[in-house]
Amino acid sequence: MPRPAIVGVTRFALDRLPSSQLAAVLAHELGHHTGGHVWVSLLGYWYALPGRAAWYAIRLIVGYTMVLTSQFSWLATTALVLLIGILTYATITLLYGLPLILLVTPYLTAAVGRRAELRADRHAAVLGFAPMLTQVLQAMHTAETETRRRAAAAMGGPGEPGLLTRLLSTHPDYATRVHRLRPYLGQGR
């Protein structure tokens, strides 16, 4: 007996999206279930938790100590950087780099998530929902860009996410997703 698939839809999608675009979003979400992506992403999420915690702790400790040592002198900062380098080298050579896997796991999991999103997009496109899904993605991109622009103007920060943020994202950028849907655009319902 097949297992039931659970697909969540936001109130915004139900209230604001036209039926054709809502169908495209549902086809995309069902695409995650047909390829088994849900279980893989859940497993990856759990495996990546220690890596995320390690990255957070390392960034916090190194950032705090860099600020602290920079107040003393450049010599203390240089000694700290050298110590971090020695510890990294020792980890790689003595432990064959195994602890570094913890630090790489979140990035690998995010890459798998991005591929899963593209496969789910392709699933919806094969079913004939490419034009509607493209419209949804373009609307989401416009809304997100406007929100990011407002936040950058209010706080004076960068308007675009940095490289590490993009590498940790489980969704590809909108331009990539729309580009991958282009071959299917002539096949809409």
Backbone torsions as a table, in degrees:
resi	resn	phi	psi	omega
1	MET	NA	128.3	-179.0
2	PRO	-68.7	147.8	177.4
3	ARG	-78.4	144.5	177.4
4	PRO	-72.4	146.2	176.8
5	ALA	-101.0	135.4	177.9
6	ILE	-106.3	124.4	178.9
7	VAL	-124.7	126.1	179.3
8	GLY	-97.8	141.5	177.8
9	VAL	-129.2	134.3	-179.1
10	THR	-76.0	158.6	177.1
11	ARG	-62.3	-37.3	177.8
12	PHE	-57.7	-46.1	-179.1
13	ALA	-63.4	-42.2	-179.5
14	LEU	-66.4	-38.6	-175.5
15	ASP	-84.5	-33.8	-169.4
16	ARG	-107.2	-27.4	-176.5
17	LEU	-82.9	139.4	172.0
18	PRO	-62.8	157.9	-176.5
19	SER	-56.2	-38.7	-178.6
20	SER	-65.6	-40.3	178.7
21	GLN	-71.6	-36.6	176.0
22	LEU	-63.4	-39.9	176.8
23	ALA	-63.0	-38.2	178.2
24	ALA	-64.9	-41.9	178.2
25	VAL	-64.2	-42.8	178.3
26	LEU	-64.6	-39.8	177.0
27	ALA	-62.6	-40.2	176.3
28	HIS	-61.2	-48.8	-178.3
29	GLU	-63.7	-38.7	176.6
30	LEU	-67.5	-27.2	175.9
31	GLY	-61.6	-30.3	176.0
32	HIS	-65.3	-39.2	-176.8
33	HIS	-75.9	-33.2	-177.6
34	THR	-69.6	-27.9	-179.9
35	GLY	-96.0	3.1	-178.6
36	GLY	73.4	16.7	-176.1
37	HIS	-65.7	-28.7	-175.0
38	VAL	-63.9	-45.3	-178.9
39	TRP	-69.0	-38.7	179.4
40	VAL	-65.1	-44.1	-178.6
41	SER	-68.2	-36.3	177.7
42	LEU	-65.5	-43.8	177.8
43	LEU	-62.7	-44.4	177.8
44	GLY	-61.8	-38.4	178.6
45	TYR	-60.1	-46.0	-178.9
46	TRP	-67.6	-39.1	178.5
47	TYR	-68.6	-27.9	-177.5
48	ALA	-83.7	-13.4	-178.3
49	LEU	-57.5	-46.7	177.6
50	PRO	-61.3	-36.2	178.1
51	GLY	-65.2	-41.8	177.9
52	ARG	-63.6	-42.8	178.9
53	ALA	-63.8	-41.3	179.3
54	ALA	-64.1	-45.0	178.2
55	TRP	-59.9	-44.0	-179.2
56	TYR	-61.4	-46.8	-178.8
57	ALA	-64.6	-43.9	-179.8
58	ILE	-62.8	-46.1	179.8
59	ARG	-62.2	-40.9	-179.5
60	LEU	-66.0	-48.2	-178.3
61	ILE	-65.7	-48.3	-178.7
62	VAL	-65.4	-43.2	178.9
63	GLY	-61.0	-45.1	-179.9
64	TYR	-64.5	-45.3	-178.1
65	THR	-70.4	-32.0	176.5
66	MET	-64.7	-42.9	178.3
67	VAL	-64.7	-43.0	-178.8
68	LEU	-64.9	-46.9	-178.3
69	THR	-71.4	-30.2	179.7
70	SER	-67.6	-21.0	176.9
71	GLN	-75.3	-24.7	179.1
72	PHE	-82.7	-62.0	-179.9
73	SER	-171.9	168.5	177.3
74	TRP	-70.5	-24.3	179.0
75	LEU	-67.6	-41.4	178.2
76	ALA	-66.0	-39.6	177.7
77	THR	-64.9	-42.3	178.1
78	THR	-63.2	-40.9	178.4
79	ALA	-63.6	-39.8	178.2
80	LEU	-64.9	-45.4	178.4
81	VAL	-61.3	-41.1	177.6
82	LEU	-63.6	-42.7	177.6
83	LEU	-61.6	-43.0	177.9
84	ILE	-63.0	-41.5	177.6
85	GLY	-62.7	-42.6	179.0
86	ILE	-64.3	-44.1	178.6
87	LEU	-62.7	-40.0	177.9
88	THR	-64.8	-45.5	178.9
89	TYR	-62.6	-42.2	179.0
90	ALA	-63.6	-39.8	177.8
91	THR	-62.1	-43.3	-178.2
92	ILE	-67.9	-44.1	-174.3
93	THR	-82.0	-46.3	-175.3
94	LEU	-77.9	-36.8	-176.9
95	LEU	-107.7	15.5	179.1
96	TYR	55.8	26.1	175.6
97	GLY	74.6	7.6	-176.8
98	LEU	-58.5	-41.7	177.4
99	PRO	-63.6	-24.4	178.7
100	LEU	-68.6	-20.4	176.6
101	ILE	-60.2	-35.9	177.1
102	LEU	-57.7	-36.3	-177.1
103	LEU	-78.5	-24.7	-177.4
104	VAL	-89.6	-25.8	-174.3
105	THR	-54.8	-44.9	179.4
106	PRO	-59.9	-35.3	-179.7
107	TYR	-71.1	-40.2	177.8
108	LEU	-66.5	-40.9	178.1
109	THR	-63.3	-40.4	178.0
110	ALA	-64.6	-39.0	178.2
111	ALA	-63.7	-40.3	176.9
112	VAL	-64.3	-39.7	177.8
113	GLY	-62.7	-39.9	178.6
114	ARG	-64.5	-41.0	177.9
115	ARG	-64.9	-37.7	178.8
116	ALA	-64.2	-38.6	177.5
117	GLU	-63.1	-42.9	178.8
118	LEU	-65.3	-36.6	176.9
119	ARG	-67.0	-39.8	178.1
120	ALA	-66.6	-38.0	174.6
121	ASP	-60.7	-44.2	180.0
122	ARG	-63.8	-37.4	177.5
123	HIS	-59.5	-47.5	178.7
124	ALA	-64.0	-38.2	-179.1
125	ALA	-67.0	-40.7	179.0
126	VAL	-62.7	-32.2	177.9
127	LEU	-77.5	-3.3	176.3
128	GLY	99.6	12.6	-176.3
129	PHE	-101.7	14.9	-177.3
130	ALA	-58.8	-46.6	-179.3
131	PRO	-62.0	-42.2	-179.0
132	MET	-69.4	-39.6	178.4
133	LEU	-66.0	-37.0	176.8
134	THR	-62.5	-41.2	178.0
135	GLN	-62.1	-42.8	179.3
136	VAL	-63.6	-45.3	-179.3
137	LEU	-63.2	-40.4	178.9
138	GLN	-66.2	-39.0	177.6
139	ALA	-66.3	-40.9	178.2
140	MET	-64.5	-40.6	179.0
141	HIS	-62.7	-44.5	179.3
142	THR	-61.5	-45.9	-179.2
143	ALA	-65.4	-42.5	-179.3
144	GLU	-67.3	-39.6	178.9
145	THR	-63.9	-41.8	179.3
146	GLU	-65.9	-41.9	178.4
147	THR	-63.9	-43.4	179.8
148	ARG	-65.3	-39.1	179.4
149	ARG	-64.0	-42.9	178.7
150	ARG	-64.0	-42.6	179.8
151	ALA	-64.8	-39.7	179.0
152	ALA	-66.4	-39.1	179.2
153	ALA	-67.9	-38.2	-178.2
154	ALA	-72.9	-38.4	-175.2
155	MET	-103.7	-10.9	179.2
156	GLY	75.8	17.1	-179.3
157	GLY	-91.6	-177.0	179.3
158	PRO	-69.3	147.2	-179.6
159	GLY	-79.9	-27.8	-177.8
160	GLU	-109.5	148.4	176.9
161	PRO	-68.3	152.4	-179.1
162	GLY	-76.9	176.6	-176.9
163	LEU	-61.3	-46.4	-179.2
164	LEU	-64.1	-37.5	177.4
165	THR	-63.5	-43.0	178.9
166	ARG	-66.4	-37.8	179.2
167	LEU	-68.9	-27.6	178.8
168	LEU	-89.6	-4.1	179.6
169	SER	-74.3	136.5	178.9
170	THR	-88.6	-1.5	178.0
171	HIS	-119.0	135.2	175.2
172	PRO	-66.2	161.2	176.9
173	ASP	-66.4	158.6	-174.5
174	TYR	-62.7	-37.0	-179.7
175	ALA	-61.3	-41.2	178.3
176	THR	-64.3	-43.5	-178.4
177	ARG	-65.2	-44.4	179.1
178	VAL	-65.8	-39.9	178.3
179	HIS	-59.7	-42.0	179.7
180	ARG	-69.6	-22.3	178.8
181	LEU	-85.8	-15.3	-175.2
182	ARG	-54.3	-42.8	-179.9
183	PRO	-61.3	-20.7	-177.2
184	TYR	-97.2	-2.4	-172.3
185	LEU	-66.3	-25.8	179.2
186	GLY	-80.7	-2.4	-174.7
187	GLN	-107.5	21.6	-175.4
188	GLY	-66.3	161.4	-179.7
189	ARG	-88.1	NA	NA
